[in-house]
Amino acid sequence: MRWLLRIGWICLLVVSLGILVFGLVIAIVPMGADELVYRADGLASIGFGLFGALIAIGPYRSRERWAWFAFWIYPVFWAIHLVAGPPPGKDHIHQVVFIVLSLVGLLLPVRAFFPAREPAHP
């Protein structure tokens, strides 16, 4: 069970760091017609990624159930991102990879957050 949890939080940390690095790049070198909007998106992504990384290495590793629920934002976010097609570019590989990593990070260690109940003995 311990290694499943380790794989889970590392997958979610990778997604968080990917979002954070993307935000850094966009905030430093905005690649669009409206630089201020891209910089704002970059700063928001930095916050989103940093927040996720802190939850992954803290509460999620400690098996706090709220962190497991909170991380469902990742596969939902990336699925919407994939379907709606917001920038950057037309490449969808990173979205699919982040959806898979998020789902692995959530589903692989699910028993760590929801252990099987033992039947009550009379």
CYANA upper distance limits for C-alpha pairs under 8 A (distance plus 0.5 A):
  1 MET  CA      5 LEU  CA      6.91
  1 MET  CA    109 PRO  CA      7.60
  1 MET  CA    111 ARG  CA      8.32
  1 MET  CA    112 ALA  CA      7.30
  2 ARG  CA      6 ARG  CA      6.77
  3 TRP  CA      7 ILE  CA      6.62
  4 LEU  CA      8 GLY  CA      6.62
  4 LEU  CA    108 LEU  CA      6.48
  4 LEU  CA    109 PRO  CA      5.59
  5 LEU  CA      9 TRP  CA      6.72
  5 LEU  CA     61 ARG  CA      7.59
  5 LEU  CA    105 GLY  CA      8.49
  5 LEU  CA    108 LEU  CA      7.87
  5 LEU  CA    109 PRO  CA      5.38
  5 LEU  CA    112 ALA  CA      7.41
  6 ARG  CA     10 ILE  CA      6.61
  6 ARG  CA     61 ARG  CA      7.96
  7 ILE  CA     11 CYS  CA      6.62
  7 ILE  CA    105 GLY  CA      7.24
  7 ILE  CA    108 LEU  CA      8.36
  8 GLY  CA     12 LEU  CA      6.87
  8 GLY  CA    104 VAL  CA      6.92
  8 GLY  CA    105 GLY  CA      4.10
  8 GLY  CA    106 LEU  CA      6.76
  8 GLY  CA    107 LEU  CA      8.42
  8 GLY  CA    108 LEU  CA      6.87
  8 GLY  CA    109 PRO  CA      6.60
  9 TRP  CA     13 LEU  CA      6.44
  9 TRP  CA     56 ALA  CA      5.93
  9 TRP  CA     57 ILE  CA      7.44
  9 TRP  CA     60 TYR  CA      7.16
  9 TRP  CA     61 ARG  CA      6.84
  9 TRP  CA    105 GLY  CA      6.53
 10 ILE  CA     14 VAL  CA      6.62
 10 ILE  CA     56 ALA  CA      8.10
 10 ILE  CA    105 GLY  CA      7.94
 11 CYS  CA     15 VAL  CA      6.98
 11 CYS  CA    101 LEU  CA      5.87
 11 CYS  CA    102 SER  CA      7.03
 11 CYS  CA    104 VAL  CA      7.59
 11 CYS  CA    105 GLY  CA      5.69
 12 LEU  CA     16 SER  CA      6.67
 12 LEU  CA     52 GLY  CA      8.19
 12 LEU  CA     53 ALA  CA      8.09
 12 LEU  CA     56 ALA  CA      6.82
 12 LEU  CA     71 PHE  CA      8.44
 12 LEU  CA    101 LEU  CA      7.27
 12 LEU  CA    102 SER  CA      6.27
 12 LEU  CA    105 GLY  CA      6.09
 13 LEU  CA     17 LEU  CA      6.54
 13 LEU  CA     52 GLY  CA      7.63
 13 LEU  CA     53 ALA  CA      5.75
 13 LEU  CA     56 ALA  CA      6.24
 13 LEU  CA     57 ILE  CA      7.89
 14 VAL  CA     18 GLY  CA      6.55
 15 VAL  CA     19 ILE  CA      6.80
 15 VAL  CA     49 GLY  CA      8.29
 15 VAL  CA     98 PHE  CA      6.43
 15 VAL  CA    101 LEU  CA      7.54
 15 VAL  CA    102 SER  CA      7.57
 16 SER  CA     20 LEU  CA      6.67
 16 SER  CA     48 PHE  CA      8.04
 16 SER  CA     49 GLY  CA      4.85
 16 SER  CA     50 LEU  CA      7.21
 16 SER  CA     51 PHE  CA      8.42
 16 SER  CA     52 GLY  CA      5.77
 16 SER  CA     53 ALA  CA      5.75
 17 LEU  CA     21 VAL  CA      6.48
 17 LEU  CA     49 GLY  CA      6.33
 17 LEU  CA     50 LEU  CA      7.82
 17 LEU  CA     53 ALA  CA      7.17
 18 GLY  CA     22 PHE  CA      6.62
 18 GLY  CA     49 GLY  CA      7.83
 19 ILE  CA     23 GLY  CA      6.65
 19 ILE  CA     45 SER  CA      6.44
 19 ILE  CA     46 ILE  CA      7.31
 19 ILE  CA     48 PHE  CA      7.68
 19 ILE  CA     49 GLY  CA      5.44
 20 LEU  CA     24 LEU  CA      6.77
 20 LEU  CA     45 SER  CA      6.36
 20 LEU  CA     46 ILE  CA      4.91
 20 LEU  CA     47 GLY  CA      7.75
 20 LEU  CA     48 PHE  CA      7.58
 20 LEU  CA     49 GLY  CA      4.80
 20 LEU  CA     50 LEU  CA      6.67
 21 VAL  CA     25 VAL  CA      6.76
 21 VAL  CA     46 ILE  CA      7.72
 22 PHE  CA     26 ILE  CA      6.70
 22 PHE  CA     42 GLY  CA      7.66
 22 PHE  CA     45 SER  CA      7.67
 22 PHE  CA     46 ILE  CA      8.19
 23 GLY  CA     27 ALA  CA      6.42
 23 GLY  CA     41 ASP  CA      7.62
 23 GLY  CA     42 GLY  CA      4.38
 23 GLY  CA     43 LEU  CA      6.48
 23 GLY  CA     44 ALA  CA      7.68
 23 GLY  CA     45 SER  CA      5.11
 23 GLY  CA     46 ILE  CA      5.26
 24 LEU  CA     28 ILE  CA      6.56
 24 LEU  CA     42 GLY  CA      6.60
 24 LEU  CA     43 LEU  CA      7.78
 24 LEU  CA     45 SER  CA      8.41
 24 LEU  CA     46 ILE  CA      6.78
 25 VAL  CA     29 VAL  CA      6.24
 25 VAL  CA     30 PRO  CA      7.95
 25 VAL  CA     42 GLY  CA      7.76
 26 ILE  CA     30 PRO  CA      5.22
 26 ILE  CA     31 MET  CA      7.43
 26 ILE  CA     38 TYR  CA      6.81
 26 ILE  CA     39 ARG  CA      6.58
 26 ILE  CA     41 ASP  CA      7.98
 26 ILE  CA     42 GLY  CA      5.36
 27 ALA  CA     38 TYR  CA      7.26
 27 ALA  CA     39 ARG  CA      4.75
 27 ALA  CA     40 ALA  CA      7.58
 27 ALA  CA     41 ASP  CA      7.92
 27 ALA  CA     42 GLY  CA      4.92
 27 ALA  CA     43 LEU  CA      6.52
 28 ILE  CA     39 ARG  CA      7.78
 30 PRO  CA     35 GLU  CA      6.05
 30 PRO  CA     38 TYR  CA      5.98
 30 PRO  CA     39 ARG  CA      6.51
 31 MET  CA     35 GLU  CA      7.64
 31 MET  CA     38 TYR  CA      7.68
 32 GLY  CA     38 TYR  CA      7.28
 34 ASP  CA     38 TYR  CA      7.03
 35 GLU  CA     39 ARG  CA      6.55
 36 LEU  CA     40 ALA  CA      6.58
 37 VAL  CA     41 ASP  CA      6.63
 38 TYR  CA     42 GLY  CA      6.55
 39 ARG  CA     43 LEU  CA      6.68
 40 ALA  CA     44 ALA  CA      6.66
 41 ASP  CA     45 SER  CA      6.56
 42 GLY  CA     46 ILE  CA      6.66
 43 LEU  CA     47 GLY  CA      6.85
 44 ALA  CA     48 PHE  CA      6.62
 45 SER  CA     49 GLY  CA      6.43
 46 ILE  CA     50 LEU  CA      6.44
 47 GLY  CA     51 PHE  CA      6.37
 48 PHE  CA     52 GLY  CA      6.68
 49 GLY  CA     53 ALA  CA      6.58
 50 LEU  CA     54 LEU  CA      6.67
 51 PHE  CA     55 ILE  CA      6.80
 52 GLY  CA     56 ALA  CA      6.55
 52 GLY  CA     71 PHE  CA      8.22
 53 ALA  CA     57 ILE  CA      6.74
 54 LEU  CA     58 GLY  CA      6.46
 55 ILE  CA     59 PRO  CA      5.89
 55 ILE  CA     60 TYR  CA      6.39
 55 ILE  CA     67 ALA  CA      7.15
 56 ALA  CA     60 TYR  CA      5.45
 56 ALA  CA     61 ARG  CA      6.81
 56 ALA  CA     67 ALA  CA      8.36
 57 ILE  CA     61 ARG  CA      6.25
 58 GLY  CA     62 SER  CA      6.79
 59 PRO  CA     63 ARG  CA      6.82
 59 PRO  CA     64 GLU  CA      5.83
 59 PRO  CA     67 ALA  CA      6.57
 60 TYR  CA     64 GLU  CA      6.18
 60 TYR  CA     65 ARG  CA      8.10
 60 TYR  CA     67 ALA  CA      5.78
 60 TYR  CA     68 TRP  CA      6.94
 63 ARG  CA     67 ALA  CA      8.20
 63 ARG  CA     68 TRP  CA      8.33
 63 ARG  CA    112 ALA  CA      7.09
 63 ARG  CA    113 PHE  CA      6.30
 64 GLU  CA     68 TRP  CA      7.53
 64 GLU  CA    113 PHE  CA      7.64
 65 ARG  CA     69 PHE  CA      7.05
 65 ARG  CA    113 PHE  CA      6.18
 66 TRP  CA     70 ALA  CA      6.53
 67 ALA  CA     71 PHE  CA      6.66
 68 TRP  CA     72 TRP  CA      7.58
 68 TRP  CA    106 LEU  CA      7.23
 68 TRP  CA    113 PHE  CA      7.89
 71 PHE  CA    102 SER  CA      8.37
 71 PHE  CA    106 LEU  CA      7.98
 72 TRP  CA     76 VAL  CA      6.93
 72 TRP  CA    102 SER  CA      8.37
 72 TRP  CA    106 LEU  CA      8.11
 73 ILE  CA     77 PHE  CA      6.18
 74 TYR  CA     78 TRP  CA      6.56
 74 TYR  CA     98 PHE  CA      8.39
 74 TYR  CA     99 ILE  CA      7.69
 74 TYR  CA    102 SER  CA      6.65
 75 PRO  CA     79 ALA  CA      6.39
 75 PRO  CA     98 PHE  CA      7.87
 75 PRO  CA     99 ILE  CA      5.38
 75 PRO  CA    100 VAL  CA      8.34
 75 PRO  CA    102 SER  CA      6.17
 75 PRO  CA    103 LEU  CA      7.03
 76 VAL  CA     80 ILE  CA      6.67
 77 PHE  CA     81 HIS  CA      6.53
 78 TRP  CA     82 LEU  CA      6.47
 78 TRP  CA     95 GLN  CA      6.19
 78 TRP  CA     96 VAL  CA      8.16
 78 TRP  CA     98 PHE  CA      7.33
 78 TRP  CA     99 ILE  CA      6.39
 79 ALA  CA     83 VAL  CA      6.65
 79 ALA  CA     95 GLN  CA      7.89
 79 ALA  CA     99 ILE  CA      7.27
 80 ILE  CA     84 ALA  CA      6.21
 80 ILE  CA     85 GLY  CA      8.39
 81 HIS  CA     85 GLY  CA      6.05
 81 HIS  CA     86 PRO  CA      6.49
 81 HIS  CA     95 GLN  CA      7.74
 82 LEU  CA     86 PRO  CA      8.19
 82 LEU  CA     92 HIS  CA      7.10
 82 LEU  CA     95 GLN  CA      6.55
 82 LEU  CA     96 VAL  CA      8.11
 85 GLY  CA     90 LYS  CA      8.11
 92 HIS  CA     96 VAL  CA      6.94
 93 ILE  CA     97 VAL  CA      6.63
 94 HIS  CA     98 PHE  CA      6.51
 95 GLN  CA     99 ILE  CA      6.62
 96 VAL  CA    100 VAL  CA      6.68
 97 VAL  CA    101 LEU  CA      6.56
 98 PHE  CA    102 SER  CA      6.39
 99 ILE  CA    103 LEU  CA      6.65
100 VAL  CA    104 VAL  CA      6.56
101 LEU  CA    105 GLY  CA      6.46
102 SER  CA    106 LEU  CA      6.70
103 LEU  CA    107 LEU  CA      6.27
103 LEU  CA    108 LEU  CA      8.45
104 VAL  CA    108 LEU  CA      5.93
105 GLY  CA    109 PRO  CA      7.55
106 LEU  CA    110 VAL  CA      6.82
109 PRO  CA    113 PHE  CA      7.72
110 VAL  CA    114 PHE  CA      6.62
111 ARG  CA    115 PRO  CA      5.31
111 ARG  CA    116 ALA  CA      7.71
